Amino acid sequence: MGFYKGKFITFEGSEGCGKSTQSKFLLEYLMTRALKVKLIREPGGVVISEKIREILLDKKNAAMNKECETLLYMAARAQLVEEVVIPELKQGTILLCDRFLDSTVAYQGYGCGVPADTIMSIGLFATRGIKPDLTFFLDLPTEEGLLRRGTERDRIELRSLEYHEKVRAGYHAIAAKEPGRVIIVDGRASKESNAAFIRAAVEKLL
């Protein structure tokens, strides 16, 4: 990441873990400090990527195979990197992203069984080598997270408990491999204490 002026911070975790809430809290906090900050989400964030998101999460697309799914996530990511991530980081923005490449490693890799080296090589192509400076992994017991999601679930959320357990294990494996980048946050703790914990880690980075 060295040649970009900005900072790239991502939020990861299984369904219902609270990452979207925490990313919004951090956005609000950094705005009060008058810093140049932007929050985006994956898949999505730009027009083309949002259209791909609709295809990916549509329950009617049950026949989609893991290879197609992986490539669609990467396609959405490639467009977001081109239109938002690179320009914002060049301008010195603190860019917050709700999910990034780790999600594909956890969901399509550990969850669906797509080989990790395949994901990493396509990921390198899609992201142009951009890696987060800091990643918060909000960890929550799988069943608890799915309960928080309620009954209105998308195509991925509807998958078996066993699948979601593999995803969570995948995130733990990523965190173990890159402890310098990935910080585990207890999804069962209060929103306020987690927000304070995240703010402190970001202050250190900045």
C-alpha contacts under 8 A as a table, 3 or more apart, distances in Angstrom:
res1	aa1	res2	aa2	distance
1	M	4	Y	6.01
1	M	130	I	6.18
1	M	131	K	6.43
1	M	132	P	7.64
1	M	133	D	7.20
2	G	5	K	7.82
4	Y	7	K	7.72
4	Y	89	L	5.57
4	Y	90	K	5.18
4	Y	92	G	7.12
5	K	89	L	5.96
5	K	90	K	5.63
5	K	91	Q	6.58
5	K	92	G	4.39
5	K	93	T	7.51
6	G	88	E	7.22
6	G	89	L	4.30
6	G	90	K	6.34
6	G	91	Q	6.64
6	G	92	G	3.65
6	G	93	T	4.66
6	G	94	I	5.35
6	G	95	L	7.22
7	K	89	L	6.60
7	K	92	G	7.20
7	K	93	T	6.58
7	K	94	I	4.68
7	K	95	L	6.06
7	K	132	P	7.76
7	K	133	D	6.35
8	F	89	L	7.39
8	F	94	I	6.06
8	F	95	L	4.91
8	F	96	L	6.18
8	F	97	C	7.66
8	F	131	K	7.63
8	F	132	P	4.91
8	F	133	D	5.35
8	F	134	L	6.81
9	I	94	I	7.47
9	I	95	L	6.12
9	I	96	L	4.88
9	I	97	C	6.29
9	I	132	P	5.53
9	I	133	D	5.93
9	I	134	L	4.92
9	I	135	T	5.70
9	I	136	F	7.88
10	T	96	L	5.68
10	T	97	C	4.67
10	T	98	D	5.94
10	T	99	R	6.10
10	T	100	F	6.71
10	T	132	P	6.31
10	T	134	L	6.44
10	T	135	T	4.69
10	T	136	F	6.33
11	F	19	K	5.72
11	F	20	S	7.63
11	F	23	S	6.75
11	F	96	L	7.70
11	F	97	C	6.25
11	F	98	D	4.99
11	F	99	R	5.49
11	F	100	F	7.90
11	F	135	T	5.73
11	F	136	F	4.90
11	F	137	F	6.11
11	F	138	L	7.47
12	E	19	K	6.38
12	E	98	D	6.73
12	E	99	R	5.21
12	E	100	F	7.61
12	E	102	D	7.29
12	E	103	S	6.76
12	E	135	T	7.09
12	E	136	F	6.04
12	E	137	F	4.70
12	E	138	L	6.24
13	G	17	C	6.08
13	G	19	K	6.75
13	G	103	S	7.71
13	G	137	F	5.28
13	G	138	L	5.07
13	G	139	D	6.06
13	G	168	R	7.35
13	G	171	Y	7.09
14	S	17	C	5.84
14	S	138	L	7.71
14	S	139	D	7.22
14	S	140	L	7.38
14	S	142	T	7.29
14	S	145	G	7.11
14	S	164	H	7.30
14	S	167	V	6.97
14	S	168	R	6.20
15	E	142	T	7.74
15	E	145	G	5.41
15	E	146	L	5.98
15	E	149	R	6.98
15	E	157	E	6.97
16	G	19	K	7.92
16	G	144	E	7.83
16	G	145	G	4.27
16	G	146	L	6.07
16	G	147	L	7.77
16	G	148	R	5.44
16	G	149	R	5.54
17	C	138	L	5.77
17	C	139	D	6.34
17	C	140	L	5.70
17	C	145	G	5.66
17	C	187	G	5.62
18	G	21	T	5.29
18	G	22	Q	6.26
18	G	138	L	6.87
18	G	187	G	6.69
19	K	22	Q	5.08
19	K	23	S	6.01
19	K	98	D	7.01
19	K	137	F	7.90
19	K	138	L	6.14
20	S	23	S	5.20
20	S	24	K	6.34
20	S	98	D	6.27
21	T	24	K	5.27
21	T	25	F	6.31
22	Q	25	F	4.93
22	Q	26	L	6.19
22	Q	191	K	7.52
22	Q	194	N	7.69
22	Q	195	A	6.23
23	S	26	L	5.17
23	S	27	L	6.19
23	S	39	L	7.48
23	S	96	L	6.90
23	S	97	C	7.64
23	S	98	D	6.85
24	K	27	L	4.98
24	K	28	E	6.24
24	K	39	L	7.57
25	F	28	E	5.23
25	F	29	Y	6.22
25	F	195	A	6.65
26	L	29	Y	5.01
26	L	30	L	6.11
26	L	195	A	7.09
26	L	198	I	7.61
26	L	199	R	6.73
27	L	30	L	5.32
27	L	31	M	6.15
27	L	37	V	6.82
27	L	38	K	7.08
27	L	39	L	6.69
27	L	96	L	7.49
28	E	31	M	5.14
28	E	32	T	6.44
29	Y	32	T	5.27
29	Y	33	R	6.80
29	Y	199	R	7.92
30	L	33	R	5.11
30	L	34	A	6.72
30	L	35	L	5.86
30	L	37	V	6.81
31	M	34	A	5.03
31	M	35	L	5.72
31	M	36	K	7.33
31	M	37	V	6.75
32	T	35	L	7.64
35	L	93	T	7.98
35	L	94	I	7.69
36	K	92	G	7.43
36	K	93	T	5.08
36	K	94	I	6.17
37	V	93	T	5.34
37	V	94	I	4.63
37	V	95	L	5.81
37	V	96	L	7.47
38	K	93	T	7.00
38	K	94	I	6.51
38	K	95	L	5.13
38	K	96	L	6.05
39	L	95	L	6.11
39	L	96	L	4.64
39	L	97	C	5.77
39	L	98	D	7.63
40	I	44	G	7.84
40	I	45	G	5.44
40	I	95	L	7.67
40	I	96	L	6.27
40	I	97	C	4.89
40	I	98	D	6.28
41	R	44	G	5.74
41	R	45	G	5.42
41	R	97	C	5.38
41	R	98	D	4.50
41	R	99	R	6.43
42	E	45	G	6.53
42	E	76	A	7.77
42	E	77	R	7.12
42	E	97	C	7.21
42	E	98	D	5.99
42	E	99	R	5.38
42	E	100	F	6.38
43	P	49	S	6.15
43	P	50	E	6.66
43	P	52	I	7.45
43	P	53	R	5.43
43	P	73	Y	6.43
43	P	76	A	5.83
43	P	77	R	6.56
43	P	99	R	7.74
44	G	47	V	7.32
44	G	48	I	7.60
44	G	49	S	4.33
44	G	50	E	4.04
44	G	51	K	7.55
44	G	52	I	7.41
44	G	53	R	5.94
44	G	76	A	6.51
44	G	77	R	7.76
44	G	80	L	7.27
45	G	49	S	6.42
45	G	50	E	6.33
45	G	80	L	6.41
46	V	49	S	5.38
46	V	50	E	6.00
46	V	79	Q	7.59
46	V	80	L	6.17
46	V	83	E	7.41
46	V	84	V	7.92
47	V	50	E	5.23
47	V	51	K	6.43
48	I	51	K	5.24
48	I	52	I	6.46
48	I	76	A	7.10
48	I	79	Q	7.20
49	S	52	I	4.99
49	S	53	R	6.14
49	S	75	A	7.59
49	S	76	A	4.32
49	S	77	R	7.17
49	S	79	Q	6.51
49	S	80	L	6.78
50	E	53	R	4.84
50	E	54	E	6.43
50	E	76	A	7.65
51	K	54	E	5.24
51	K	55	I	6.74
52	I	55	I	5.20
52	I	56	L	6.24
52	I	72	L	6.75
52	I	73	Y	7.79
52	I	76	A	6.20
53	R	56	L	5.02
53	R	57	L	6.11
53	R	73	Y	7.96
53	R	76	A	7.50
54	E	57	L	5.47
54	E	58	D	5.89
55	I	58	D	5.42
55	I	61	N	7.18
56	L	61	N	7.50
56	L	69	E	6.90
56	L	72	L	7.37
56	L	73	Y	7.85
56	L	155	R	7.42
57	L	61	N	7.91
57	L	154	D	5.34
57	L	155	R	4.94
57	L	156	I	6.52
58	D	61	N	5.70
58	D	154	D	6.36
58	D	155	R	5.71
59	K	62	A	6.07
59	K	154	D	5.91
59	K	155	R	4.45
60	K	155	R	7.89
61	N	64	M	5.81
61	N	155	R	7.61
62	A	155	R	7.20
64	M	68	C	6.41
64	M	69	E	6.53
65	N	68	C	5.46
65	N	69	E	6.15
66	K	69	E	4.95
66	K	70	T	6.00
66	K	108	Q	6.81
66	K	112	C	6.46
66	K	114	V	7.14
67	E	70	T	5.19
67	E	71	L	6.25
67	E	114	V	7.46
68	C	71	L	5.25
68	C	72	L	6.12
69	E	72	L	5.21
69	E	73	Y	6.35
69	E	108	Q	7.78
70	T	73	Y	5.33
70	T	74	M	6.33
70	T	104	T	6.99
70	T	108	Q	6.25
70	T	119	I	7.83
71	L	74	M	4.99
71	L	75	A	6.01
72	L	75	A	4.95
72	L	76	A	6.21
73	Y	76	A	5.27
73	Y	77	R	6.21
73	Y	104	T	7.33
74	M	77	R	4.94
74	M	78	A	6.05
74	M	122	I	7.39
74	M	123	G	6.72
74	M	126	A	5.97
75	A	78	A	5.12
75	A	79	Q	6.46
75	A	126	A	7.00
76	A	79	Q	5.45
76	A	80	L	6.40
77	R	80	L	5.09
77	R	81	V	6.10
77	R	100	F	7.63
77	R	126	A	6.43
77	R	127	T	6.98
78	A	81	V	5.17
78	A	82	E	6.27
78	A	126	A	4.45
78	A	127	T	5.89
79	Q	82	E	5.13
79	Q	83	E	6.12
80	L	83	E	5.23
80	L	84	V	5.51
80	L	85	V	6.37
81	V	84	V	5.62
81	V	85	V	4.47
81	V	86	I	5.79
81	V	126	A	7.73
81	V	127	T	6.14
82	E	85	V	6.50
82	E	86	I	6.09
82	E	87	P	7.57
83	E	86	I	7.14
83	E	87	P	6.85
84	V	87	P	5.54
84	V	88	E	5.83
85	V	88	E	5.42
85	V	89	L	6.08
85	V	95	L	7.44
86	I	89	L	5.29
86	I	90	K	6.07
87	P	90	K	5.20
87	P	91	Q	6.37
88	E	91	Q	5.11
88	E	92	G	6.51
88	E	93	T	5.33
88	E	94	I	7.99
88	E	95	L	7.12
89	L	92	G	5.11
89	L	93	T	5.33
89	L	94	I	7.21
89	L	95	L	7.03
90	K	93	T	7.51
97	C	100	F	6.88
99	R	102	D	7.22
99	R	103	S	5.96
100	F	103	S	5.75
100	F	104	T	7.49
101	L	104	T	5.36
101	L	105	V	6.56
101	L	123	G	6.70
102	D	105	V	5.01
102	D	106	A	6.12
102	D	171	Y	7.61
102	D	174	I	7.58
103	S	106	A	5.11
103	S	107	Y	5.81
103	S	108	Q	7.85
104	T	107	Y	5.23
104	T	108	Q	5.18
104	T	109	G	6.46
104	T	119	I	7.35
105	V	108	Q	5.88
105	V	109	G	4.61
105	V	110	Y	6.50
105	V	116	A	6.68
105	V	119	I	6.57
105	V	120	M	7.88
105	V	170	G	7.34
106	A	109	G	5.44
106	A	110	Y	5.03
106	A	111	G	6.19
106	A	166	K	7.79
106	A	167	V	4.94
106	A	168	R	7.28
106	A	169	A	7.95
106	A	170	G	4.74
106	A	171	Y	5.74
107	Y	110	Y	5.94
107	Y	111	G	4.63
107	Y	112	C	6.51
107	Y	167	V	5.28
107	Y	170	G	7.80
108	Q	111	G	5.30
108	Q	112	C	4.69
108	Q	113	G	6.41
108	Q	114	V	5.82
109	G	112	C	5.63
109	G	113	G	4.94
109	G	114	V	4.52
109	G	115	P	6.03
109	G	116	A	5.79
109	G	119	I	7.16
109	G	170	G	7.95
110	Y	113	G	5.51
110	Y	114	V	7.33
110	Y	166	K	5.81
110	Y	167	V	5.76
110	Y	169	A	7.67
110	Y	170	G	5.33
111	G	163	Y	5.48
111	G	164	H	6.94
111	G	166	K	5.16
111	G	167	V	5.02
111	G	170	G	7.62
112	C	163	Y	7.63
114	V	118	T	7.23
114	V	119	I	7.19
115	P	118	T	5.38
115	P	119	I	6.57
116	A	119	I	5.12
116	A	120	M	6.14
117	D	120	M	5.03
117	D	121	S	6.10
118	T	121	S	5.34
118	T	122	I	6.21
119	I	122	I	5.34
119	I	123	G	5.67
120	M	123	G	4.77
120	M	124	L	6.00
121	S	124	L	5.18
121	S	125	F	6.53
122	I	125	F	5.10
122	I	126	A	6.18
123	G	126	A	5.03
123	G	127	T	5.91
123	G	128	R	7.96
123	G	129	G	7.92
124	L	127	T	5.39
124	L	128	R	5.48
124	L	129	G	4.99
124	L	130	I	7.79
125	F	128	R	5.23
125	F	129	G	7.08
126	A	129	G	7.97
127	T	130	I	5.39
127	T	131	K	7.83
132	P	135	T	6.44
132	P	181	R	7.67
133	D	181	R	6.45
134	L	181	R	4.94
134	L	182	V	6.22
134	L	183	I	7.68
134	L	205	L	7.95
135	T	181	R	5.88
135	T	182	V	4.68
135	T	183	I	6.16
136	F	182	V	5.82
136	F	183	I	4.97
136	F	184	I	6.03
136	F	185	V	6.62
136	F	198	I	7.77
137	F	171	Y	7.39
137	F	175	A	7.82
137	F	182	V	6.63
137	F	183	I	6.01
137	F	184	I	4.83
137	F	185	V	5.88
138	L	184	I	6.07
138	L	185	V	4.73
138	L	186	D	5.99
138	L	187	G	5.25
139	D	168	R	7.67
139	D	184	I	6.64
139	D	185	V	6.00
139	D	186	D	5.36
139	D	187	G	4.99
139	D	188	R	7.92
140	L	144	E	6.91
140	L	145	G	6.22
140	L	186	D	6.67
140	L	187	G	4.84
140	L	188	R	6.28
141	P	144	E	5.48
141	P	145	G	6.39
142	T	145	G	5.23
142	T	146	L	6.34
142	T	161	L	7.31
142	T	164	H	6.46
142	T	165	E	6.10
142	T	168	R	7.22
143	E	146	L	5.20
143	E	147	L	6.16
143	E	161	L	7.21
144	E	147	L	5.13
144	E	148	R	6.34
145	G	148	R	5.15
145	G	149	R	6.61
146	L	149	R	5.09
146	L	150	G	6.91
146	L	157	E	7.56
147	L	150	G	5.39
149	R	152	E	7.11
149	R	153	R	6.92
150	G	153	R	7.16
153	R	156	I	7.84
153	R	157	E	5.40
153	R	158	L	5.86
154	D	157	E	5.26
154	D	158	L	6.16
155	R	158	L	5.44
155	R	159	R	7.23
156	I	159	R	5.70
159	R	163	Y	6.38
159	R	164	H	7.23
160	S	163	Y	5.21
160	S	164	H	6.58
161	L	164	H	5.14
161	L	165	E	6.14
162	E	165	E	5.05
162	E	166	K	6.41
163	Y	166	K	5.22
163	Y	167	V	6.48
164	H	167	V	4.94
164	H	168	R	6.31
165	E	168	R	5.14
165	E	169	A	6.22
166	K	169	A	5.01
166	K	170	G	6.07
167	V	170	G	4.93
167	V	171	Y	6.42
168	R	171	Y	5.17
168	R	172	H	6.46
169	A	172	H	5.08
169	A	173	A	6.27
170	G	173	A	5.04
170	G	174	I	6.28
171	Y	174	I	5.06
171	Y	175	A	6.19
172	H	175	A	5.06
172	H	176	A	6.12
173	A	176	A	5.07
173	A	177	K	6.25
174	I	177	K	5.17
174	I	178	E	6.25
174	I	182	V	7.78
175	A	178	E	5.25
175	A	179	P	5.49
175	A	181	R	7.90
175	A	182	V	5.24
175	A	183	I	7.11
175	A	184	I	7.27
176	A	179	P	5.69
178	E	181	R	5.60
178	E	182	V	5.98
179	P	182	V	5.24
179	P	183	I	6.79
180	G	183	I	7.73
185	V	194	N	6.96
186	D	189	A	5.64
186	D	194	N	7.53
187	G	190	S	7.88
187	G	194	N	7.96
189	A	193	S	6.81
189	A	194	N	6.59
190	S	193	S	5.39
190	S	194	N	6.25
191	K	194	N	5.23
191	K	195	A	6.04
192	E	195	A	5.09
192	E	196	A	6.29
193	S	196	A	5.12
193	S	197	F	6.15
194	N	197	F	4.97
194	N	198	I	6.08
195	A	198	I	5.16
195	A	199	R	6.09
196	A	199	R	5.08
196	A	200	A	6.24
197	F	200	A	5.29
197	F	201	A	6.49
198	I	201	A	5.20
198	I	202	V	6.22
199	R	202	V	5.12
199	R	203	E	6.08
200	A	203	E	5.11
200	A	204	K	6.41
201	A	204	K	5.19
201	A	205	L	6.50
202	V	205	L	4.97
202	V	206	L	6.19
203	E	206	L	5.12
